[in-house]
Amino acid sequence: MYTGKLVFAQVMDHLPWHRFNEFVEQYGGNRKVKSFTCGDQYRCMAFAQLTYRSSLRDIETCLRAQSNKLYHMGIRGGVARNTLANANHVRDWRLQAAFTQHLMHMARTLYADDRHGIDLDNTVYALDSSTIDLCLALFPWARFRKTRAAVKLHTLLDLRSNIPAFIHITDGKLHDVNVLDIMAPEPGTFYIMDRAYLDFARLYTLHLNGAHFVLRSKKNTKLRRLSSRTVDRSTGVICDQVVRPDGVATSKDYPDTLRRIRFVDRERGKTQVFLTNDVILDPLTIAQLYRSRWQVELFFKWIKQHLRTKTFFGTSENAVKNQIWIAISVYVLLAIIRKRLGLDMSLHTILQILSLTPFEKMPLKQLLELEPAATVDLHQNNFLTLLD
């Protein structure tokens, strides 16, 4: 009989708590705190994410029902919804942001040898944003439209591991393209973006830093064709041209040449026009790179469907950002556990299992590798029925 740690405690053991404590010191998280520390706050919020809790009262009720196990979960302070609400409201969200970014770096290192499905050795990033709607009456600081409030999650996803390499949370009014001013371009990498990021001045900055980009062109983008390459139209590629921006301002913003590739997606029946500064890859690979951008959409969908990022436990900006960053850290933690334990299952399956077993005592690897129960065959001749 296994008499070791609770499943929740084993999950938390995969976190680098020494680094967490360093960030706590850096941001003064435990200053004037007597009992409910930043570690207790994180564990309570992570528990809420893992077990689908919907409110502070829900968290308090569930944890108090298992009060004799709180110490073994790593929670030393008393759990009260007012205490947790105050911690989320007061303690600097940058602490959780810094810790999550450290976890992101750890996870990407673990997945460094994985492939992104395209015959390309370069690192490939997908850049996009997703809007999380809020109630304007409760979140007036996040005004987005006249009658709406929202925060925006800007994400740079590493397609090799589906782990974010960069995340920036803003109010809903910040246009997507502005995030290019915050990111530090990595030479030799590919940035896959949609039409919202078509800004020639910012794209030229990427180009000068040795980075490659692939993005959709807009219909009204003025480009002058300089030459054309021979293409195989049976692959769906209609043309591969060398072009130069021809607008009054854009010709100054991007004084170099670009490639314009027109591609017919026969599966969806749509024609797409891509712009890139890469001059080596064949046009079909460029089209495949852009198609892989949908992985960042799947990331947003996963975060919104399986973690608590729609119902918030506080209304202040600090509380909202604390909750979002902890939710992302739980996603990354699940990816770390899957890689370290060598599991061949989806993150959703891991989350479902952990959501039902946080208070169990079983080795984590054994728990996640259990075979599903065999299905009973109702048509077997020896099956007991009420008709016998």
C-alpha positions as CSV (number, residue, x, y, z in Angstrom):
1,M,0.0,0.0,0.0
2,Y,1.4,3.4,-1.0
3,T,1.7,5.7,1.9
4,G,3.6,8.5,0.3
5,K,2.5,12.0,-0.9
6,L,-0.8,13.1,-2.1
7,V,-1.2,13.4,-5.9
8,F,-1.5,17.2,-5.6
9,A,1.7,17.4,-3.7
10,Q,3.5,15.3,-6.3
11,V,2.3,17.6,-9.0
12,M,3.5,20.6,-7.1
13,D,6.9,18.9,-6.6
14,H,7.6,19.4,-10.3
15,L,7.7,23.1,-9.8
16,P,11.1,24.9,-9.0
17,W,10.1,26.3,-5.6
18,H,13.6,27.7,-5.1
19,R,13.0,30.0,-8.1
20,F,9.5,30.8,-6.9
21,N,10.9,32.0,-3.6
22,E,13.5,34.1,-5.3
23,F,10.7,35.9,-7.2
24,V,8.8,36.3,-4.0
25,E,11.8,38.1,-2.5
26,Q,12.3,40.2,-5.6
27,Y,8.7,41.5,-5.6
28,G,8.2,41.5,-1.8
29,G,5.4,39.0,-2.0
30,N,5.5,37.9,1.7
31,R,6.1,41.4,3.1
32,K,3.9,41.9,6.2
33,V,2.4,38.4,5.7
34,K,1.9,36.4,8.8
35,S,0.4,33.0,7.7
36,F,-1.0,32.9,4.2
37,T,2.2,33.1,2.1
38,C,2.6,33.4,-1.7
39,G,3.3,29.7,-1.8
40,D,-0.1,29.1,-0.2
41,Q,-1.8,31.5,-2.6
42,Y,-0.2,29.8,-5.6
43,R,-1.2,26.3,-4.4
44,C,-4.8,27.3,-3.8
45,M,-5.1,29.0,-7.2
46,A,-3.4,26.0,-8.9
47,F,-5.8,23.7,-7.1
48,A,-8.7,25.8,-8.5
49,Q,-7.3,25.4,-12.0
50,L,-6.7,21.7,-11.8
51,T,-10.1,20.9,-10.2
52,Y,-12.4,23.3,-12.1
53,R,-13.4,25.5,-9.1
54,S,-15.7,28.3,-10.1
55,S,-15.5,30.8,-7.2
56,L,-13.6,31.7,-4.1
57,R,-16.3,30.2,-2.0
58,D,-16.0,27.0,-4.0
59,I,-12.2,26.8,-3.4
60,E,-12.7,27.5,0.3
61,T,-15.4,24.8,0.7
62,C,-13.5,22.1,-1.1
63,L,-10.2,22.7,0.8
64,R,-11.8,23.1,4.2
65,A,-13.6,19.8,3.6
66,Q,-10.1,18.2,3.4
67,S,-8.6,20.4,6.1
68,N,-6.7,17.4,7.6
69,K,-4.8,17.1,4.3
70,L,-3.9,20.8,3.7
71,Y,-0.5,20.4,5.4
72,H,0.3,17.5,3.2
73,M,-0.7,19.5,0.1
74,G,1.9,22.1,1.1
75,I,-0.7,24.7,2.3
76,R,0.4,26.0,5.7
77,G,-1.9,29.0,6.2
78,G,-5.6,28.8,6.8
79,V,-7.8,28.8,3.7
80,A,-10.4,31.6,3.7
81,R,-12.0,33.2,0.7
82,N,-11.4,36.8,2.0
83,T,-7.7,36.0,2.6
84,L,-7.3,34.5,-0.9
85,A,-9.2,37.4,-2.4
86,N,-7.0,39.9,-0.7
87,A,-3.8,38.1,-1.8
88,N,-4.9,38.1,-5.4
89,H,-5.8,41.8,-5.2
90,V,-2.7,43.0,-3.3
91,R,0.2,40.8,-4.3
92,D,2.1,41.9,-7.4
93,W,1.0,40.0,-10.5
94,R,4.5,40.3,-11.9
95,L,5.6,37.7,-9.4
96,Q,3.4,35.1,-11.1
97,A,4.4,36.4,-14.5
98,A,8.1,36.0,-13.8
99,F,7.6,32.5,-12.4
100,T,5.4,31.4,-15.4
101,Q,8.0,32.7,-17.8
102,H,10.6,30.7,-16.0
103,L,8.4,27.6,-16.4
104,M,8.0,28.3,-20.1
105,H,11.8,28.4,-20.5
106,M,12.0,25.1,-18.6
107,A,9.4,23.4,-20.7
108,R,10.8,24.6,-24.0
109,T,14.2,23.2,-23.0
110,L,12.6,19.8,-22.3
111,Y,10.9,19.8,-25.7
112,A,14.0,21.2,-27.6
113,D,14.5,17.9,-29.5
114,D,10.9,17.6,-30.7
115,R,10.0,18.4,-34.3
116,H,7.3,20.9,-35.4
117,G,6.0,18.7,-38.4
118,I,7.8,20.8,-41.1
119,D,11.1,19.8,-42.7
120,L,12.9,22.8,-41.2
121,D,15.6,23.1,-38.6
122,N,14.8,26.7,-37.7
123,T,12.7,27.6,-34.7
124,V,9.2,28.5,-35.8
125,Y,6.9,30.8,-33.8
126,A,3.2,31.6,-34.3
127,L,2.2,35.1,-33.1
128,D,-1.4,35.9,-32.3
129,S,-3.7,37.4,-29.7
130,S,-6.9,36.3,-28.1
131,T,-9.5,38.5,-26.4
132,I,-11.0,37.5,-23.0
133,D,-14.4,39.3,-22.6
134,L,-15.2,40.9,-19.2
135,C,-18.2,42.7,-17.8
136,L,-17.7,46.5,-18.1
137,A,-19.6,47.2,-14.8
138,L,-17.3,44.9,-12.8
139,F,-14.1,45.6,-14.7
140,P,-14.2,49.3,-15.7
141,W,-10.3,49.5,-15.9
142,A,-10.5,47.1,-18.9
143,R,-12.8,49.2,-21.2
144,F,-12.6,47.8,-24.7
145,R,-15.7,49.1,-26.5
146,K,-18.5,51.5,-25.5
147,T,-20.4,48.7,-23.7
148,R,-17.7,46.0,-23.3
149,A,-14.5,45.3,-21.3
150,A,-11.8,42.9,-22.2
151,V,-8.2,41.9,-21.7
152,K,-6.0,40.7,-24.6
153,L,-3.6,37.8,-24.4
154,H,-0.7,38.3,-26.9
155,T,1.2,35.0,-27.3
156,L,4.2,33.9,-29.2
157,L,3.9,30.1,-29.5
158,D,6.9,27.8,-30.1
159,L,5.4,25.3,-32.6
160,R,8.0,22.7,-31.7
161,S,6.5,22.2,-28.3
162,N,3.3,24.2,-28.3
163,I,4.7,26.1,-25.3
164,P,4.5,29.9,-25.3
165,A,7.9,31.6,-25.6
166,F,6.4,35.1,-24.9
167,I,3.1,36.3,-23.4
168,H,2.0,39.9,-22.8
169,I,-1.4,40.7,-21.2
170,T,-3.0,44.1,-22.1
171,D,-6.4,45.7,-22.2
172,G,-8.5,45.0,-25.2
173,K,-7.8,48.3,-26.9
174,L,-4.1,47.6,-27.7
175,H,-3.8,46.7,-31.4
176,D,-2.1,43.4,-32.1
177,V,0.7,44.9,-34.2
178,N,2.0,46.9,-31.2
179,V,3.3,43.8,-29.6
180,L,6.1,43.7,-32.2
181,D,7.6,46.7,-30.5
182,I,7.9,44.7,-27.2
183,M,9.3,41.5,-28.5
184,A,13.0,40.9,-29.0
185,P,13.5,39.4,-32.5
186,E,15.6,36.2,-32.6
187,P,17.9,35.9,-35.7
188,G,17.2,32.9,-37.9
189,T,13.7,32.2,-36.5
190,F,10.4,32.2,-38.4
191,Y,7.5,34.4,-37.2
192,I,4.1,33.3,-38.6
193,M,1.4,36.0,-38.3
194,D,-1.9,36.9,-39.8
195,R,-2.9,40.1,-41.6
196,A,-3.2,42.1,-38.3
197,Y,0.6,42.3,-38.1
198,L,1.1,43.7,-41.6
199,D,3.1,46.8,-40.7
200,F,6.1,47.3,-43.1
201,A,8.2,49.4,-40.6
202,R,8.0,46.8,-37.9
203,L,8.5,44.0,-40.4
204,Y,11.6,45.7,-41.6
205,T,12.9,45.7,-38.0
206,L,12.5,41.9,-38.0
207,H,14.3,41.7,-41.3
208,L,17.2,43.8,-40.1
209,N,17.6,41.6,-37.0
210,G,18.0,38.5,-39.2
211,A,14.5,37.0,-38.5
212,H,12.2,35.6,-41.1
213,F,8.5,36.2,-41.3
214,V,5.5,34.8,-43.1
215,L,2.1,36.5,-43.0
216,R,-1.0,37.1,-45.1
217,S,-1.2,40.1,-47.4
218,K,-4.2,42.5,-47.3
219,K,-6.2,43.1,-50.5
220,N,-5.4,46.8,-50.6
221,T,-1.6,46.3,-50.1
222,K,0.2,48.1,-52.9
223,L,3.1,46.0,-54.3
224,R,5.1,46.3,-57.5
225,R,6.2,43.0,-59.1
226,L,9.9,42.9,-60.1
227,S,10.2,39.3,-61.3
228,S,8.5,35.9,-61.2
229,R,9.7,32.4,-60.4
230,T,8.7,29.2,-62.1
231,V,6.2,27.2,-60.0
232,D,4.4,23.9,-60.1
233,R,0.7,24.8,-60.2
234,S,-0.3,21.2,-59.4
235,T,0.9,21.8,-55.8
236,G,-1.6,24.7,-55.4
237,V,1.0,27.4,-55.8
238,I,-0.2,29.9,-58.4
239,C,2.7,32.3,-58.4
240,D,5.9,33.1,-56.6
241,Q,7.0,36.7,-57.2
242,V,9.7,39.1,-56.1
243,V,7.9,42.4,-55.1
244,R,8.6,45.7,-53.5
245,P,6.2,47.9,-51.5
246,D,4.8,50.6,-53.8
247,G,3.0,52.9,-51.4
248,V,4.2,56.4,-50.7
249,A,4.9,55.5,-47.1
250,T,5.4,51.7,-47.3
251,S,8.2,52.1,-49.9
252,K,10.2,54.0,-47.3
253,D,9.2,51.8,-44.4
254,Y,10.4,48.7,-46.2
255,P,13.0,49.6,-48.8
256,D,14.0,46.0,-49.5
257,T,12.3,43.3,-51.6
258,L,9.8,40.7,-50.5
259,R,8.3,37.5,-51.9
260,R,4.6,37.3,-52.7
261,I,3.2,33.8,-53.0
262,R,-0.3,33.1,-54.1
263,F,-1.6,29.7,-53.0
264,V,-4.9,27.9,-53.5
265,D,-6.0,25.8,-50.5
266,R,-8.1,23.2,-52.3
267,E,-9.3,21.7,-49.1
268,R,-11.0,24.9,-48.0
269,G,-11.5,26.4,-51.5
270,K,-9.7,29.6,-50.7
271,T,-6.9,31.6,-52.3
272,Q,-4.3,33.0,-50.0
273,V,-1.5,35.5,-50.6
274,F,1.6,35.3,-48.4
275,L,4.4,37.8,-47.9
276,T,7.8,36.7,-46.7
277,N,11.3,37.9,-46.6
278,D,12.7,34.4,-46.9
279,V,14.3,33.8,-50.3
280,I,15.4,30.1,-49.9
281,L,12.4,28.0,-49.0
282,D,10.1,26.6,-51.7
283,P,6.6,28.3,-51.9
284,L,4.8,25.1,-50.8
285,T,6.8,25.1,-47.5
286,I,5.9,28.7,-47.0
287,A,2.2,27.8,-47.3
288,Q,2.7,24.9,-44.9
289,L,4.3,27.2,-42.4
290,Y,1.3,29.5,-42.5
291,R,-1.1,26.6,-42.0
292,S,0.8,25.6,-38.9
293,R,-0.2,29.0,-37.4
294,W,-3.5,27.5,-36.4
295,Q,-1.7,25.8,-33.4
296,V,-1.8,29.1,-31.6
297,E,-5.5,29.2,-32.1
298,L,-5.8,25.7,-30.6
299,F,-3.7,26.9,-27.6
300,F,-6.1,29.8,-26.9
301,K,-9.1,27.4,-27.3
302,W,-7.5,24.9,-24.8
303,I,-6.7,27.6,-22.2
304,K,-10.3,29.0,-22.4
305,Q,-12.1,25.7,-22.4
306,H,-10.1,23.7,-19.8
307,L,-8.8,26.4,-17.3
308,R,-10.4,29.2,-15.3
309,T,-9.9,32.2,-17.6
310,K,-13.5,33.3,-18.2
311,T,-14.8,33.4,-14.6
312,F,-12.6,35.5,-12.4
313,F,-12.1,35.4,-8.6
314,G,-11.5,39.1,-8.3
315,T,-12.4,42.3,-10.2
316,S,-9.2,44.3,-9.9
317,E,-6.5,44.3,-12.7
318,N,-4.0,42.7,-10.3
319,A,-6.4,39.9,-9.5
320,V,-7.3,39.2,-13.1
321,K,-3.6,39.1,-14.2
322,N,-2.7,36.9,-11.2
323,Q,-5.3,34.4,-12.2
324,I,-4.4,34.4,-15.9
325,W,-0.7,33.9,-15.3
326,I,-1.3,31.1,-12.8
327,A,-3.7,29.4,-15.3
328,I,-0.9,29.5,-18.0
329,S,1.6,28.2,-15.5
330,V,-0.7,25.2,-14.8
331,Y,-0.8,24.5,-18.6
332,V,3.0,24.6,-18.8
333,L,3.3,22.5,-15.6
334,L,1.1,19.8,-17.3
335,A,3.4,19.8,-20.3
336,I,6.5,19.5,-18.0
337,I,4.9,16.5,-16.2
338,R,4.0,14.8,-19.5
339,K,7.6,15.1,-20.8
340,R,9.4,14.2,-17.5
341,L,7.2,11.1,-17.0
342,G,7.3,10.1,-20.7
343,L,3.5,10.0,-21.0
344,D,1.8,9.3,-24.3
345,M,-1.4,11.2,-23.6
346,S,-2.9,14.6,-24.2
347,L,-2.7,17.4,-21.7
348,H,-6.5,17.3,-21.5
349,T,-6.4,13.6,-20.4
350,I,-3.8,14.4,-17.8
351,L,-5.9,17.3,-16.5
352,Q,-9.0,15.2,-16.3
353,I,-7.3,12.5,-14.2
354,L,-5.7,15.0,-11.9
355,S,-9.0,16.9,-11.4
356,L,-10.5,13.8,-9.8
357,T,-7.5,12.5,-7.8
358,P,-5.8,15.5,-6.0
359,F,-6.3,13.9,-2.5
360,E,-5.4,10.3,-3.5
361,K,-2.2,8.6,-2.4
362,M,-0.7,6.9,-5.5
363,P,2.5,7.4,-7.4
364,L,1.9,10.0,-10.0
365,K,3.4,8.1,-12.9
366,Q,1.4,5.0,-11.9
367,L,-1.8,7.0,-11.7
368,L,-1.4,8.5,-15.2
369,E,-0.4,5.2,-16.8
370,L,-3.4,3.2,-15.5
371,E,-5.2,1.3,-18.2
372,P,-8.8,2.4,-18.7
373,A,-11.3,0.0,-17.2
374,A,-12.5,-2.7,-19.6
375,T,-15.9,-2.2,-21.1
376,V,-18.5,-4.8,-20.0
377,D,-20.0,-6.7,-22.9
378,L,-23.7,-6.5,-22.4
379,H,-24.3,-9.2,-25.0
380,Q,-22.3,-12.0,-23.4
381,N,-24.3,-15.1,-22.8
382,N,-23.3,-15.4,-19.1
383,F,-24.3,-11.8,-18.3
384,L,-26.8,-11.7,-15.5
385,T,-30.1,-10.0,-16.5
386,L,-33.3,-9.4,-14.8
387,L,-35.1,-11.5,-17.4
388,D,-33.4,-14.8,-16.3
